[in-house]
Amino acid sequence: MNRRDVLLGAARLTPGIIAGAAAMNVEAETPSASAGSTRKLKIVVTGGHPGDPEYGCGGTIARFTALGHEVVLLYLNNGAWPPTPAPTRIAEATKACEILKARPVYAGQINGHAILDNDHYEAYQKIFDVEKPDAVFNQWPIDNHRDHRAISMLTYDAWKQSGQSFALYYYEVSDGEDTLQFAPTHFVDISETEPLKRAACYAHASQTPDRYYEMQDSVARFRGVESGYKRAEAFIRQIQGPYDIFPMAGIPTR
């Protein structure tokens, strides 16, 4: 074999090598995508109080659990606030989670008195070390309620400390009253799961659900108009995350 034959052979091999390398790069960027249809995912949804995850993305939670994925609702506190005691709020959250087939977890802070310091950041990080989520849905940091802002910062820090190892998204609640300046990147159709979302929100009977559910449902109807669904929940993806969880989970988005 002379030099000309070697060069011609290399030329024939090059397209295959390039294609193979490209395929390897795609797989490296989305390490779990090929297993999305078979592997069950763990999703954590954070909230300043019991009820926040249910109101903000209860329809999407119901879609995840209907597909067999595990969902954990991580509440910053137990929601106790005079005259409603902690046992009442915890019982309501338990009922809401049962409706959505999710599991409640509490970060142990006190309603209306959120603390952001090194000890609390480290304690919060330990929850994620235990849960090891594939994706987290977090409260939006530009929010009028300090507990919402607090858990947003705690969660963002946990994501950074993990090496940005899980997908991170933000959701909205009570736009205008709580969430401000929210510009979605993803819309999820909740037209069929809205009844479950409603039931989970109304499980928080001590929290005037007639008022708050109507407010949140108006947001879902508006997001539906934007996305072409009857009702939708909207999210902002943290673009530095390792992958988009929705196609992995089998949930289409717009």
C-alpha positions in Angstrom: 0.0 0.0 0.0 1.5 3.4 -1.1 0.9 6.8 0.4 -1.9 7.6 -2.2 -3.8 4.5 -1.1 -3.5 5.4 2.6 -4.9 8.9 1.9 -7.8 7.6 -0.1 -8.7 5.1 2.6 -8.6 7.8 5.2 -10.9 10.0 3.1 -13.4 7.2 2.8 -13.4 6.7 6.6 -13.6 10.4 7.6 -17.4 10.9 7.1 -18.1 7.9 9.2 -15.8 9.0 11.9 -17.3 12.5 11.9 -20.8 11.1 12.1 -19.9 8.8 14.9 -18.3 11.7 16.8 -21.3 13.8 16.3 -23.6 11.1 17.6 -21.3 10.7 20.7 -21.5 14.4 21.3 -25.3 14.4 21.2 -25.4 11.5 23.7 -22.9 13.3 25.9 -25.1 16.5 26.0 -28.2 14.5 26.9 -26.9 11.5 28.9 -30.4 10.2 30.0 -32.4 11.1 26.9 -32.2 7.7 25.3 -33.5 6.1 28.6 -36.3 8.7 28.9 -39.0 6.2 27.8 -37.9 3.5 30.3 -36.3 5.2 33.2 -38.5 6.7 35.9 -37.5 10.2 36.9 -37.5 12.0 40.2 -38.9 15.5 40.2 -38.7 17.9 43.2 -41.1 20.9 43.2 -40.2 23.5 45.8 -42.6 25.9 47.5 -42.4 28.5 50.2 -45.6 27.1 51.8 -47.9 24.1 51.4 -50.0 24.9 48.4 -47.5 26.8 46.3 -46.4 23.9 44.2 -50.0 22.7 43.8 -51.2 26.1 42.6 -48.2 26.8 40.4 -47.8 23.5 38.7 -50.3 21.0 40.1 -51.4 20.1 36.6 -47.9 19.3 35.5 -47.2 17.3 38.6 -50.3 15.2 37.8 -48.9 14.6 34.4 -45.5 13.5 35.7 -47.0 11.1 38.3 -49.5 9.7 35.8 -46.5 8.6 33.7 -45.0 6.8 36.7 -42.4 9.4 37.7 -41.7 10.2 41.3 -42.6 13.7 42.5 -41.6 15.3 45.8 -43.2 18.5 47.0 -40.6 20.3 49.1 -42.1 22.9 51.4 -39.9 25.5 53.1 -42.2 25.5 56.1 -45.3 23.7 57.4 -47.5 26.8 56.7 -48.7 27.3 60.3 -50.0 30.9 60.8 -52.5 32.0 63.4 -55.2 31.0 63.7 -54.3 27.9 61.6 -52.1 25.5 63.5 -49.4 23.3 62.0 -51.3 20.0 62.3 -54.1 21.4 60.1 -51.7 22.6 57.4 -49.8 19.4 57.4 -52.9 17.4 57.1 -54.1 19.5 54.2 -50.7 19.1 52.5 -50.8 15.4 53.0 -54.2 15.2 51.3 -53.1 17.4 48.4 -50.1 15.2 47.8 -52.2 12.1 47.9 -54.4 13.6 45.2 -51.4 14.3 43.0 -49.6 11.0 44.0 -46.7 13.0 45.3 -44.7 12.9 48.6 -44.4 15.9 51.0 -41.0 16.9 52.5 -40.4 19.9 54.8 -37.3 22.1 55.1 -38.1 23.0 58.7 -38.3 26.8 58.5 -41.0 29.0 60.0 -43.8 30.6 57.9 -43.0 34.3 57.4 -39.6 34.1 59.0 -37.3 32.6 56.4 -33.6 32.6 57.1 -30.8 32.6 54.5 -27.5 32.0 56.1 -24.7 29.4 55.8 -26.2 27.0 58.2 -29.6 27.0 56.4 -28.0 26.8 53.0 -26.1 23.7 54.1 -29.1 22.1 55.8 -31.2 22.7 52.6 -28.4 21.2 50.4 -28.6 18.0 52.4 -32.2 17.4 51.3 -31.0 17.4 47.7 -28.1 15.1 48.6 -30.7 12.6 49.8 -33.3 13.1 47.1 -31.0 13.2 44.1 -33.5 14.7 41.7 -33.4 14.6 37.9 -35.2 18.0 37.8 -36.4 20.7 40.2 -39.2 23.1 39.7 -38.5 26.2 41.8 -40.4 29.4 42.8 -39.5 32.4 40.7 -37.0 34.7 42.5 -38.8 38.0 41.6 -41.8 37.5 43.9 -43.5 39.7 46.4 -43.5 37.0 49.2 -40.3 36.7 51.0 -40.7 33.0 51.7 -41.0 32.4 47.9 -37.9 34.4 47.3 -36.1 32.6 50.1 -36.8 29.1 48.8 -35.9 30.2 45.3 -32.4 31.3 46.5 -31.9 28.2 48.6 -32.8 26.0 45.7 -30.6 27.9 43.2 -27.7 27.5 45.6 -28.4 23.8 46.0 -28.3 23.5 42.2 -25.0 25.3 42.0 -23.5 23.2 44.8 -24.5 20.1 43.0 -22.5 21.1 40.0 -25.7 22.0 38.1 -26.3 18.3 37.9 -30.1 18.5 37.5 -32.5 20.4 35.3 -33.9 23.5 36.9 -37.1 25.3 36.0 -39.1 28.2 37.6 -42.9 28.4 37.9 -45.4 31.2 38.7 -48.1 31.8 41.3 -50.7 34.5 41.5 -49.2 36.7 38.9 -49.2 40.4 39.8 -49.9 39.7 43.4 -46.9 37.4 43.9 -44.9 36.5 40.8 -43.7 39.4 38.7 -42.0 39.7 35.3 -42.4 36.1 34.3 -41.5 35.3 30.6 -42.0 31.6 29.9 -39.9 29.3 27.8 -42.1 26.2 28.1 -45.8 25.6 28.2 -47.4 22.3 29.4 -51.0 21.4 28.5 -53.0 20.8 31.7 -56.5 20.7 30.1 -57.0 17.1 31.2 -55.3 17.3 34.6 -56.8 20.6 35.8 -59.5 18.7 37.9 -56.8 17.0 39.9 -55.0 20.3 40.3 -58.2 22.0 41.5 -58.8 19.1 44.0 -55.3 19.4 45.3 -55.6 23.2 45.8 -58.9 22.9 47.4 -57.4 20.3 49.8 -55.8 23.4 51.5 -59.3 24.3 52.8 -58.0 26.7 55.4 -56.4 29.0 52.8 -59.5 30.5 51.1 -59.1 28.4 47.9 -62.1 30.0 46.3 -60.1 33.3 46.0 -56.7 31.9 45.2 -57.7 29.2 42.8 -59.7 31.6 40.6 -56.7 33.8 40.5 -54.3 31.0 39.5 -56.8 29.5 37.1 -57.0 32.8 35.2 -53.2 32.5 34.8 -53.6 28.9 33.4 -56.3 30.1 31.0 -54.1 33.0 29.8 -51.1 30.7 29.3 -53.5 28.4 27.3 -54.3 31.3 25.0 -50.6 31.9 24.5 -49.7 28.3 23.8 -52.9 27.1 22.0 -54.1 24.9 24.8 -57.3 25.2 26.8 -55.3 25.6 30.0 -51.5 25.5 30.4 -48.8 25.9 33.0 -45.8 27.9 32.1 -42.1 27.5 33.1 -38.8 29.2 32.6 -35.9 26.8 32.1 -32.5 27.6 33.6 -30.5 27.3 30.4 -27.3 26.2 32.1 -29.0 22.9 33.2 -27.7 19.7 31.7 -30.9 18.7 29.7 -34.6 19.4 29.1 -36.6 17.1 31.4 -39.9 17.2 29.5 -39.0 15.1 26.5 -37.2 12.7 28.8 -40.3 12.4 30.8 -42.6 11.9 27.8 -44.4 15.3 28.2 -44.7 17.5 25.1 -44.3 21.2 25.5 -44.7 24.3 23.4 
